């Protein structure tokens, strides 16, 4: 399992990975931890992560000594003390320090892990891995490109604009005027390539908009600005599968009254008062539409394995908007993705089994494709 990573969601990844390690069937799997440090170094840690709460991981990082381990190096030939090598005597296997790997489970959130970079590396190594491929991972990470794909697929999305950091630095007044004219207020401002609500702000007027763009631009060169949905309800749906994906029952996130939206703090450091309602209080027709659109969004980006699809439901009009797809959603036992499947009849350990089987199934299908004339 690969976890950690260079993104601002490093601690969230450690919590998700701890849950996976604790719930894998030890009689069926021998799990090997592979941690990517915040500075990009790959480590074979002495022990897997054990804290399943992101807030606990964050606190431990502030107060405790970091886990130690052996630094590992990626090479393209067999050897010792290497992270990934292709065993030429068994080309369908990959080795970590002499141990064969049948499948890799990336539990990486955000850039340099959820965005197709690690997936591309694993494709080059020709090893099976859980979750979306390079294309779906990249599109699912980039909110601006994702919205283009959703729009081209006929999925309902909110009005939005995309601002490049370069243009913001060169002409902030022009950018503020353009956004106000196109979208009005209030708006949500987001880094295009982050998750877990990192760097997201709500702006109710031009002064707040400027501060929100500054914050988002600190995390990304591309900023997505979305028109706010009046009295929006945050609905989420989990999807599982490859070519024939299935959707879970929908759930709803209700942020704490002290938070205007489901921010990073509301999720991980100040979660008291936030609530997950499963199943969401929807009519049968609304629930069916959420599940239909979740599968459609999953297919639109050519996703595989798993994804959580997030929606905004307008409180007054009842219009449903597809907000985004998360190709590696939070994955602890109390995360929305796993709880939605538990409510749909698939408990966490069996969910892990299913994801691993899907990864092996997809990899086997790829091996049947021709790579030359």
WOQUI-V428787 format. One record per helix or strand of 2 or more residues. SS is the DSSP state (2 for helix, 1 for strand). FROM is the first residue (numbers start at 1). TO is the last residue. Records with the same first field share a line. If there is no record, write none. Layout:
# WOQUI-V428787
SS: FROM-TO ; FROM-TO
This chain:
# WOQUI-V428787
1: 2-4 ; 34-36 ; 42-45 ; 69-73 ; 85-86 ; 94-96 ; 99-101 ; 103-104 ; 106-107 ; 128-129 ; 160-164 ; 187-191 ; 201-203 ; 222-227 ; 233-241 ; 246-247 ; 251-254 ; 275-278 ; 305-313 ; 320-326
2: 10-23 ; 54-63 ; 117-125 ; 134-141 ; 143-152 ; 165-170 ; 172-183 ; 206-217 ; 264-269 ; 284-300 ; 336-343 ; 348-367
